[in-house]
Amino acid sequence: QVQLVESGGGLVQAGGSLRLSCAASGRTFSNYAMGWFRQAPGKQRDFVAAIRWTGRITYYADSVKGRFTISRDNAKNTVYLQMNSLKPEDTAVYYCAASPGGIGFRVYDYDYWGQGTQVTVSS
């Protein structure tokens, strides 16, 4: 089992920045690929970014490429999502997730999920 707890969400104006953190506990964090997803009200949960266990390979949704950066610190059992140039359409609950099977871009590729953190971007 892996327990995940997100933090760092909040209210920010368009063009601003936030950094989300996801603290992991339980099994060896460094064995897992990690991902960030988001879900806006009434919409499905969508892929945002993912990072391999080494931290050297990352993937991004086209909608956030160039604005968001995913990173991880295996010594601290934490994965981060730096979000810059935020837009109102980035408003959503953001979830981190862990996959023992490697990188994935779909919800069902991940076995463990956090409770989510709200990000609201005002125009």
Secondary structure as the mmCIF struct_conf table of DSSP 4:
data_model
#
loop_
_struct_conf.conf_type_id
_struct_conf.id
_struct_conf.beg_label_comp_id
_struct_conf.beg_label_asym_id
_struct_conf.beg_label_seq_id
_struct_conf.end_label_comp_id
_struct_conf.end_label_asym_id
_struct_conf.end_label_seq_id
STRN STRN1 VAL A 2 SER A 7
STRN STRN2 GLY A 10 GLN A 13
TURN_TY1_P TURN_TY1_P1 ALA A 14 GLY A 15
STRN STRN3 LEU A 18 GLY A 26
BEND BEND1 ARG A 27 ARG A 27
HELX_RH_3T_P HELX_RH_3T_P1 PHE A 29 ASN A 31
BEND BEND2 TYR A 32 TYR A 32
STRN STRN4 ALA A 33 GLN A 39
TURN_TY1_P TURN_TY1_P2 PRO A 41 GLY A 42
BEND BEND3 LYS A 43 LYS A 43
STRN STRN5 ARG A 45 ILE A 51
TURN_TY1_P TURN_TY1_P3 TRP A 53 THR A 54
BEND BEND4 GLY A 55 ARG A 56
STRN STRN6 THR A 58 TYR A 60
TURN_TY1_P TURN_TY1_P4 ASP A 62 ARG A 67
STRN STRN7 PHE A 68 ASP A 73
TURN_TY1_P TURN_TY1_P5 ASN A 74 ASN A 77
STRN STRN8 THR A 78 MET A 83
BEND BEND5 SER A 85 SER A 85
HELX_RH_3T_P HELX_RH_3T_P2 PRO A 88 ASP A 90
STRN STRN9 ALA A 92 SER A 99
TURN_TY1_P TURN_TY1_P6 PRO A 100 GLY A 101
BEND BEND6 PHE A 105 ARG A 106
HELX_RH_3T_P HELX_RH_3T_P3 VAL A 107 ASP A 109
BEND BEND7 ASP A 111 ASP A 111
STRN STRN10 TYR A 112 TRP A 113
STRN STRN11 THR A 117 SER A 122
#
